[in-house]
Amino acid sequence: MTLVKRLSGASLAVLLAMGATTSAQASQKLCVYDILGTSGDLFNMAKDYVVAMQKYGASIELKGYSDERVASEDFRTGQCDGVIATAFRTRQFNAVAGSIDTLGATTIVRDGKIDIAASYDVVRKIIQTYASPAANKLMTDGNYEIGGITPLGAAYPFLNDRKINTVEALAGKRIASFDYDKAQAVMIQRIGAQPISADIMNFSTKFNNGAVDMIAAPTLAYKPLELHKGIGKNGAIARFPIMILTYQVVFNKTKFPDGFGEKSRGYWSSQFDRSLQLIKQADASIPATTWMELSSENSYKYTLMLRESRIDIAQKGLYDKRGLKIIKKVRCNVNPSDPECTTKSEEDWK
């Protein structure tokens, strides 16, 4: 072999190695929190997302987590280029998008009865609004960008006693409160209940072993976390959504192609019905006798309590006023007959 040929071969090897390195650097790592880790429904949805985003220049590698705190922290410290987690954790990266998961913000009550379909319609319209090009600036905060939102399900009150069926009955009760969502403790204290420190890894255990009287959780958590143990013979799930929880995708926009965020948000918006079907299946899996219906009077009291708490908490700076202002517009678009739609509350915020 001549020296020229050897050099050519060596140069080719170097170029190939450089190409491999560039390819490796071009790929993005996405941390995905799912209560069931890599075997969960959200992780499976993330797999399809990876495939769909290849045509927009992304080469995403997934890393599954069953501990949301670790997933979020790995993203915050740069070990991941993006993260999928609940809005409780992603709110720190974009407060506007995180406002969806606030007290009663998407709950629709008509004639004293919960309209769960309309409540999910509010969430759908908000997600569509944030997926539109007009919302690009709102979905970006520094280098952090929201890459999509999808519903996780209504957070229902899980109770260890059916007698806790009114706002007044909550007084003095022990309610799990996530440390990293300060608004929860404020709301709990407003109704005279006792907030008990918890996180997503232990709140179910505290409920199941009787350390707290109430938790708020989606029905998707009922079987995996064995919440029937905490409900026992005397408890129930109150059919009143305190809020509708969402998973949110956040990424470092410097690690992704230009314009990727808008494409990504559009993809997750298109997956709304897929997520909703999983939620409906989880709702249907709850034994009928476990549900507890609230009276019209108590539904109204809960709605009013959540609204007053939400406004108070926003005034304290714990909720983003811009996000709540947008949500109220959507809420009143879905349910214009609600008396709140004739008031200026949440509308005159800057």
C-alpha positions in Angstrom: 0.0 0.0 0.0 1.4 3.4 -1.0 1.9 6.2 1.5 -0.8 8.2 -0.3 -3.3 5.4 0.0 -2.4 4.9 3.6 -2.9 8.6 4.3 -6.2 8.5 2.4 -7.4 5.6 4.4 -6.3 7.3 7.6 -8.0 10.5 6.6 -11.2 8.6 5.8 -11.1 6.9 9.2 -10.6 10.3 10.9 -13.5 11.7 9.0 -15.7 8.8 9.9 -14.8 9.1 13.5 -15.5 12.8 13.4 -18.8 12.1 11.8 -19.7 9.6 14.5 -18.7 12.1 17.2 -20.8 14.9 15.6 -23.8 12.5 15.3 -23.4 11.6 18.9 -23.3 15.2 20.0 -26.3 16.1 17.8 -28.5 13.7 19.7 -30.6 15.0 22.5 -31.3 13.2 25.8 -34.9 13.5 27.2 -35.6 12.5 30.8 -39.1 11.1 31.1 -40.9 10.8 34.4 -43.6 8.1 34.5 -45.0 6.6 37.7 -44.3 3.1 36.1 -40.9 4.1 34.7 -40.2 2.7 31.2 -43.2 0.4 31.3 -45.7 3.3 31.7 -48.2 4.8 29.1 -46.4 8.1 29.0 -43.1 6.6 28.3 -44.7 4.7 25.4 -46.1 8.0 24.1 -42.6 9.5 24.4 -41.3 6.6 22.2 -43.7 7.6 19.4 -42.8 11.3 19.9 -39.1 10.4 19.3 -40.0 8.8 16.0 -42.3 11.7 14.9 -39.7 14.4 15.7 -36.9 12.8 13.6 -38.3 14.5 10.5 -37.7 17.9 12.2 -34.0 17.2 12.8 -34.1 15.8 16.3 -32.4 12.6 17.3 -33.8 12.0 20.8 -32.7 9.4 23.3 -35.1 8.6 26.2 -34.1 8.0 29.8 -36.9 6.8 32.1 -37.4 7.8 35.7 -39.9 6.8 38.3 -38.7 9.6 40.6 -39.9 13.0 39.3 -37.6 15.0 41.5 -34.5 13.3 40.1 -35.7 13.6 36.5 -36.3 17.4 36.9 -33.0 17.9 38.7 -31.1 16.0 36.0 -32.6 18.4 33.4 -31.9 21.5 35.5 -28.3 20.6 36.0 -27.8 19.8 32.3 -27.6 16.0 32.4 -30.6 16.0 30.1 -31.5 18.3 27.3 -35.2 18.0 28.0 -37.6 16.6 30.5 -41.2 15.4 30.7 -42.8 15.8 34.1 -45.9 17.1 35.8 -46.5 20.8 35.8 -45.8 20.9 39.5 -42.1 20.3 38.6 -42.0 22.1 35.2 -43.5 25.3 36.5 -40.1 26.5 37.6 -39.0 26.6 34.0 -42.2 28.2 32.5 -44.8 29.6 34.9 -47.3 30.5 32.2 -47.6 26.9 31.0 -47.5 25.7 34.6 -50.6 27.7 35.4 -52.8 25.1 33.8 -52.4 23.0 37.0 -53.8 25.4 39.4 -56.7 25.2 41.8 -60.0 25.0 40.0 -58.6 26.8 36.9 -60.1 24.3 34.5 -63.0 23.0 36.5 -66.4 23.6 35.0 -69.6 23.5 37.1 -73.0 23.8 35.5 -76.2 24.0 37.4 -74.4 22.8 40.5 -72.9 19.7 38.8 -69.4 19.0 37.6 -69.1 18.9 33.8 -66.0 16.9 33.4 -66.2 16.8 29.6 -66.3 20.6 29.5 -63.5 20.7 32.0 -61.3 18.7 29.7 -62.4 20.9 26.8 -60.9 23.8 28.7 -57.6 22.0 28.9 -57.8 21.0 25.2 -58.3 24.6 24.2 -55.5 25.9 26.4 -53.1 23.3 24.9 -54.2 24.3 21.4 -53.7 28.0 22.3 -50.2 27.4 23.6 -49.4 25.2 20.5 -50.2 28.1 18.1 -47.4 30.3 16.6 -48.8 33.3 18.4 -47.8 31.8 21.8 -44.2 31.1 20.9 -42.9 33.9 23.1 -45.0 32.9 26.1 -43.7 29.3 25.8 -40.1 30.5 26.0 -38.3 31.7 29.2 -34.6 32.2 28.6 -33.2 29.0 27.2 -36.2 27.0 28.5 -39.0 26.2 26.1 -42.2 24.3 26.5 -42.2 21.4 24.0 -45.7 20.2 24.6 -48.5 19.6 27.1 -50.8 16.6 27.5 -53.4 15.8 30.2 -52.6 13.4 33.1 -56.1 13.5 34.5 -58.3 15.2 37.0 -56.9 15.4 40.6 -59.8 14.0 42.7 -60.0 14.1 46.5 -59.2 10.6 47.8 -60.6 10.3 51.3 -60.4 7.9 54.1 -63.9 8.8 55.4 -67.0 9.5 53.4 -68.1 11.9 56.1 -65.6 14.4 54.7 -68.1 15.5 52.1 -68.2 19.3 52.6 -65.7 22.1 52.7 -66.5 22.6 56.3 -65.8 18.9 57.1 -62.2 19.4 55.9 -61.4 21.6 58.8 -58.8 20.0 61.0 -58.1 17.1 58.6 -54.6 16.1 57.5 -54.0 16.7 53.8 -50.9 15.8 51.9 -49.1 18.8 50.6 -46.2 18.7 48.2 -43.2 20.7 49.5 -42.3 22.0 46.1 -45.7 23.4 45.4 -46.2 26.1 48.1 -49.7 26.9 46.8 -51.0 23.6 48.2 -50.1 24.4 51.8 -51.6 27.9 51.4 -54.9 26.5 50.2 -55.0 23.8 52.8 -54.5 26.3 55.6 -57.2 28.6 54.2 -59.8 26.0 54.8 -58.6 25.2 58.3 -57.0 21.9 57.5 -53.5 20.7 58.3 -50.9 20.4 55.5 -48.7 17.4 55.9 -45.4 17.5 54.1 -45.2 15.0 51.2 -43.8 14.4 47.7 -44.8 12.3 44.7 -42.8 9.4 46.0 -44.4 9.1 49.4 -47.8 10.8 49.4 -49.6 7.6 48.6 -47.8 5.7 51.3 -48.9 8.3 53.8 -52.5 8.0 52.7 -52.4 4.2 52.7 -51.0 4.0 56.2 -53.4 6.6 57.6 -50.9 9.4 58.2 -53.1 11.7 56.1 -56.9 11.8 55.7 -56.9 13.1 52.1 -54.7 13.3 49.0 -55.5 14.6 45.6 -54.6 12.2 42.7 -55.7 11.2 39.2 -57.4 7.9 38.7 -54.3 6.7 36.7 -52.6 6.4 40.1 -55.3 4.3 41.7 -54.0 0.8 40.8 -50.3 1.4 40.6 -50.2 3.1 44.0 -52.8 0.7 45.5 -54.9 3.6 46.8 -57.8 1.3 47.7 -55.8 0.6 50.8 -56.1 4.1 52.0 -59.7 4.4 51.0 -60.6 1.2 53.0 -64.2 0.4 53.8 -65.2 3.9 54.9 -63.5 6.2 52.4 -64.3 7.3 48.9 -63.2 9.3 45.9 -65.1 12.6 45.6 -66.2 13.3 42.0 -64.9 16.8 42.1 -61.7 17.7 40.1 -59.6 20.0 42.2 -57.6 20.6 39.1 -56.7 18.8 35.9 -53.1 17.7 36.0 -50.8 17.8 33.0 -47.5 16.4 31.8 -45.3 19.0 30.2 -42.3 18.8 28.0 -39.6 21.3 28.6 -36.2 21.5 26.8 -33.1 23.6 26.5 -33.8 25.2 23.1 -30.1 25.6 22.4 -29.9 21.9 22.1 -32.6 21.5 19.5 -33.0 22.8 15.9 -34.5 26.2 15.3 -38.3 26.1 15.3 -38.4 22.7 16.9 -40.5 23.9 19.9 -43.5 24.9 17.8 -43.4 21.5 15.9 -43.1 19.7 19.2 -46.0 21.5 20.8 -48.1 20.8 17.8 -47.4 17.1 18.0 -48.4 16.8 21.7 -51.5 18.8 21.0 -52.5 16.2 18.4 -52.1 13.5 21.1 -54.7 15.0 23.4 -57.4 12.4 22.6 -54.9 9.5 23.1 -54.2 10.8 26.6 -57.9 11.4 27.3 -58.7 7.8 26.3 -56.2 6.5 28.9 -57.7 8.8 31.5 -61.3 7.5 30.7 -60.1 3.9 31.0 -58.6 4.7 34.4 -61.8 6.5 35.5 -63.9 3.4 34.4 -61.6 1.1 36.4 -62.7 2.6 39.7 -65.4 0.6 41.4 -68.7 2.4 41.1 -69.2 2.2 44.9 -65.9 4.0 45.5 -67.1 7.2 43.9 -68.9 9.8 46.1 -71.1 12.5 44.5 -71.2 15.9 46.0 -74.5 17.8 46.4 -75.1 20.9 44.2 -74.6 23.1 47.2 -71.2 21.6 48.1 -70.0 21.6 44.5 -70.7 25.3 44.4 -68.9 25.8 47.8 -65.9 23.8 46.5 -65.8 25.9 43.3 -66.0 29.2 45.2 -63.3 28.0 47.7 -60.9 27.1 44.9 -61.5 30.3 43.0 -60.9 32.5 46.1 -57.8 30.4 47.0 -56.5 30.7 43.4 -56.9 34.5 43.3 -55.3 34.9 46.8 -52.4 32.6 45.9 -51.8 34.5 42.7 -51.8 37.8 44.6 -49.1 36.2 46.8 -47.0 35.6 43.7 -47.2 31.8 43.8 -49.2 31.5 40.5 -48.5 33.3 37.2 -51.1 35.9 36.6 -50.6 36.0 32.8 -51.3 32.3 32.6 -54.5 32.5 34.8 -55.7 35.4 32.7 -55.5 33.3 29.6 -57.2 30.4 31.3 -60.1 32.5 32.5 -60.7 33.6 28.9 -60.8 30.0 27.8 -63.0 28.9 30.7 -65.5 31.6 29.9 -65.4 30.7 26.3 -66.4 27.1 27.2 -68.9 28.2 29.9 -70.0 31.8 29.3 -73.0 31.6 31.6 -70.8 31.3 34.7 -71.3 34.3 37.0 -67.5 34.8 37.2 -67.5 35.7 33.5 -69.2 39.0 34.3 -66.5 40.0 36.8 -63.0 41.4 36.2 -61.3 39.0 38.6 -58.2 37.6 36.9 -58.8 39.8 33.8 -57.2 43.1 34.9 -53.9 41.5 36.0 -50.8 42.6 34.2 
